[in-house]
Amino acid sequence: MKRIYRLRSKKDFQLLFKAGKRIETPAFRIIVRKNKLLYSRFAFIAAKSAEKRAVKRNMVRRRSREWIRKFFPLTDVSLDVAFIFKKSAWALPRNDFYKELTNAKEKIIN
């Protein structure tokens, strides 16, 4: 994923966590907020307290970025989206993980 599509600054994270809409799924928590840019930006948060092994945390981030690249629609709405992974996210097989993201997609866009 290109750098411009990543949510990076502290100020943007603070705005997102303060005013964003929260969506809960069994595998992750999603925080969504509209932005004033022409494109959407994403953040993937995998806490060390949820999974100690960096290999597993990186795997979940890679899967999420790949799903965003392939399946997230290019909409007229530009959003800031943060995915916060829960402990159950690491246990899901790839197809189930993608199904969770697909089910959450409608909630994100609306």
Contact map, one row per residue, 1 for C-alpha under 8 A:
11101100000000000000000000000000000000000000000000000000000000001000100000000000000000000000000000000000000000
11111100000000000000000000000000000000000000000000000000000000000000000000000000000000000000000000000000000000
11111100000000000000000000000000000000000000000000000000000000000000000000000000000000000000000000000000000000
01111110000000000000000000000000000000001000000000000000000000000000000000000000000000000000000000000000000000
11111110000000000000000000000000000000111100000000000000000000000000000000000000000000000000000000000000000000
11111111000000000000000000000000000000001110000000000000000000000000000000000000000000000000000000000000000000
00011111100110000000000000000000000000001110000000000000000000000000000000000001100000000000000000000000000000
00000111110110000000000000000000000000000010000000000000000000000000000000000000000000000000000000000000000000
00000011111110000000000000000000000000000000000000000000000000000000000000000000000000000000000000000000000000
00000001111111000000000000000000000000000000000000000000000000000000000000000000000000000000000000000000000000
00000000111111100000000000000000000000000000000000000000000000000000000000000000000000000000000000000000000000
00000011111111110000000000000000000000000000000000000000000000000000000000000000000000000000000000000000000000
00000011111111111000000000000000000000000000000000000000000000000000000000000000000000000000000000000000000000
00000000011111111100000000000000000000000000000000000000000000000000000000000000000000000000000000000000000000
00000000001111111111000000000000000000000000000000000000000000000000000000000000000000000000000000000000000000
00000000000111111111000000000011100000000000000000000000000000000000000000000001100000000000000000000000000000
00000000000011111111000000000010000000000000000000000000000000000000000000000000000000000000000000000000000000
00000000000001111111000000000000000000000000000000000000000000000000000000000000000000000000000000000000000000
00000000000000111111100000000000100000000000000000000000000000000000000000000000000000000000000000000000000000
00000000000000111111110000000011100000000000000000000000000000000000000000000000000000000000000000000000000000
00000000000000000011111000000011100000000000000000000000000000000000000000000000000000000000000000000000000000
00000000000000000001111100001111000000000000000000000000000000000000000000000000000000000000000000000000000000
00000000000000000000111110001111000000000000000000000000000000000000000000000000000000000000000000000001001100
00000000000000000000011111011100000000000000000000000000000000000000000000000000000000000000000000000000000000
00000000000000000000001111111000000000000000000000000000000000000000000000000000000000000000000000010001000000
00000000000000000000000111110000000000000000000000000000000000000000000000000000000001011000000000000000000000
00000000000000000000000011111000000000000000000000000000000000000000000000000000000011111000000010010000000000
00000000000000000000000111111100000000000000000000000000000000000000000000000000001111011000000000000000000000
00000000000000000000011110111110000000000000000000000000000000000000000000000000001111000000000000000000000000
00000000000000000000011100011111000000000000000000000000000000000000000000000000111100000000000000000000000000
00000000000000011001111000001111100000000000000000000000000000000000000000000000111000000000000000000000000000
00000000000000010001111000000111110000000000000000000000000000000000000000000011110000000000000000000000000100
00000000000000010011100000000011111000000000000000000000000000000000000000000011100000000000000000000000000000
00000000000000000000000000000001111100000000000000000000000000000000000000001111000000000000000000000000000000
00000000000000000000000000000000111110010000000000000000000000000000000000000111000000000000000000000000000000
00000000000000000000000000000000011111000000000000000000000000000000000000000100000000000000000000000000000000
00000000000000000000000000000000001111110000000000000000000000000000000000000100000000000000000000000000000000
00000000000000000000000000000000000111110000000000000000000000000000000000000100000000000000000000000000000000
00001000000000000000000000000000000011111000000000000000000000000000000000001110000000000000000000000000000000
00001000000000000000000000000000001011111100000000000000000000000000000000001111100000000000000000000000000000
00011110000000000000000000000000000000111110000000000000000000000000000000000111100000000000000000000000000000
00001110000000000000000000000000000000011111000000000000000000000000000000000001111000000000000000000000000000
00000111000000000000000000000000000000001111100000000000000000000000000000000000111000000000000000000000000000
00000000000000000000000000000000000000000111110000000000000010010000000000000000011110000000000000000000000000
00000000000000000000000000000000000000000011111000000000000010000000000000000000011110000000000000000000000000
00000000000000000000000000000000000000000001111101100000100110000000000000000000000111000000000000000000000000
00000000000000000000000000000000000000000000111111100000100000000000000000000000000110000000000000000000000000
00000000000000000000000000000000000000000000011111111100100000000000000000000000000000000000000000000000000000
00000000000000000000000000000000000000000000001111110000000000000000000000000000000000000000000000000000000000
00000000000000000000000000000000000000000000011111110000000000000000000000000000000011100000000000000000000000
00000000000000000000000000000000000000000000011111111101100000000000000000000000000000100100000000000000000000
00000000000000000000000000000000000000000000000111111100100000000000000000000000000000000000000000000000000000
00000000000000000000000000000000000000000000000100111111100000000000000000000000000000000000000000000000000000
00000000000000000000000000000000000000000000000100111111110000000000000000000000000000000000000000000000000000
00000000000000000000000000000000000000000000000000001111111000000000000000000000000000000000000000000000000000
00000000000000000000000000000000000000000000000000101111111100000000000000000000000000000100000000000000000000
00000000000000000000000000000000000000000000011100111111111110000000000000000000000000000100000000000000000000
00000000000000000000000000000000000000000000000000000111111111000000000000000000000000000000000000000000000000
00000000000000000000000000000000000000000000000000000011111111100000000000000000000000000000000000000000000000
00000000000000000000000000000000000000000000010000000001111111110000000000000000000000001100000000000000000000
00000000000000000000000000000000000000000001110000000000111111111000000000000000000000000000000000000000000000
00000000000000000000000000000000000000000000000000000000011111111100000000000000000000000000000000000000000000
00000000000000000000000000000000000000000000000000000000001111111110000000000000000000000000010000000000000000
00000000000000000000000000000000000000000001000000000000000111111111000000000000000000000000000000000000000000
10000000000000000000000000000000000000000000000000000000000011111111100000000000000000000000000000000000000000
00000000000000000000000000000000000000000000000000000000000001111111110000000000000000000000000000000000000000
00000000000000000000000000000000000000000000000000000000000000111111111100000000000000000000000001001000000000
00000000000000000000000000000000000000000000000000000000000000011111111100000000000000000000000000000000000000
10000000000000000000000000000000000000000000000000000000000000001111111100000000000000000000000000000000000000
00000000000000000000000000000000000000000000000000000000000000000111111100000000000000000000000000000000000000
00000000000000000000000000000000000000000000000000000000000000000011111110000000000000000000000000000000000000
00000000000000000000000000000000000000000000000000000000000000000011111111000000000000000000000000000000100000
00000000000000000000000000000000000000000000000000000000000000000000001111100000000000000000000000000000000000
00000000000000000000000000000000000000000000000000000000000000000000000111110000000000000000000000000000000000
00000000000000000000000000000000000000000000000000000000000000000000000011111100000000000000000000000000000000
00000000000000000000000000000000000000000000000000000000000000000000000001111100000000000000000000000000000000
00000000000000000000000000000000010000110000000000000000000000000000000000111110000000000000000000000000000010
00000000000000000000000000000000011111111000000000000000000000000000000000111111000000000000000000000000000000
00000000000000000000000000000001111000111000000000000000000000000000000000001111100000000000000000000000000000
00000010000000010000000000000001111000011100000000000000000000000000000000000111110000000000000000000000000000
00000010000000010000000000000111100000011110000000000000000000000000000000000011111000000000000000000000000000
00000000000000000000000000000111000000000111100000000000000000000000000000000001111100000000000000000000000000
00000000000000000000000000011110000000000111100000000000000000000000000000000000111110000000000000000000000000
00000000000000000000000000011100000000000001111000000000000000000000000000000000011111000000000000000000000000
00000000000000000000000000111000000000000001111001000000000000000000000000000000001111101000000000000000000000
00000000000000000000000001111000000000000000010001000000000000000000000000000000000111111100000000000000000000
00000000000000000000000000100000000000000000000001100000000000000000000000000000000011111110000000000000000000
00000000000000000000000001110000000000000000000000000000000000000000000000000000000001111111000000000000000000
00000000000000000000000001110000000000000000000000000000000100000000000000000000000011111111000010000000000000
00000000000000000000000000000000000000000000000000100001100100000000000000000000000001111111000000000000000000
00000000000000000000000000000000000000000000000000000000000000000000000000000000000000111111100000000000000000
00000000000000000000000000000000000000000000000000000000000000000000000000000000000000011111110110000000000000
00000000000000000000000000000000000000000000000000000000000000000000000000000000000000000011111110000000000000
00000000000000000000000000000000000000000000000000000000000000100000000000000000000000000001111111000000000000
00000000000000000000000000000000000000000000000000000000000000000000000000000000000000000000111111100000000000
00000000000000000000000000000000000000000000000000000000000000000000000000000000000000000001111111110000000000
00000000000000000000000000100000000000000000000000000000000000000000000000000000000000001001111111111000000000
00000000000000000000000000000000000000000000000000000000000000000010000000000000000000000000011111111100000000
00000000000000000000000000000000000000000000000000000000000000000000000000000000000000000000001111111110000000
00000000000000000000000010100000000000000000000000000000000000000000000000000000000000000000000111111111000000
00000000000000000000000000000000000000000000000000000000000000000010000000000000000000000000000011111111100000
00000000000000000000000000000000000000000000000000000000000000000000000000000000000000000000000001111111110000
00000000000000000000000000000000000000000000000000000000000000000000000000000000000000000000000000111111111000
00000000000000000000001010000000000000000000000000000000000000000000000000000000000000000000000000011111111100
00000000000000000000000000000000000000000000000000000000000000000000000100000000000000000000000000001111111110
00000000000000000000000000000000000000000000000000000000000000000000000000000000000000000000000000000111111111
00000000000000000000001000000000000000000000000000000000000000000000000000000000000000000000000000000011111111
00000000000000000000001000000001000000000000000000000000000000000000000000000000000000000000000000000001111111
00000000000000000000000000000000000000000000000000000000000000000000000000001000000000000000000000000000111111
00000000000000000000000000000000000000000000000000000000000000000000000000000000000000000000000000000000011111
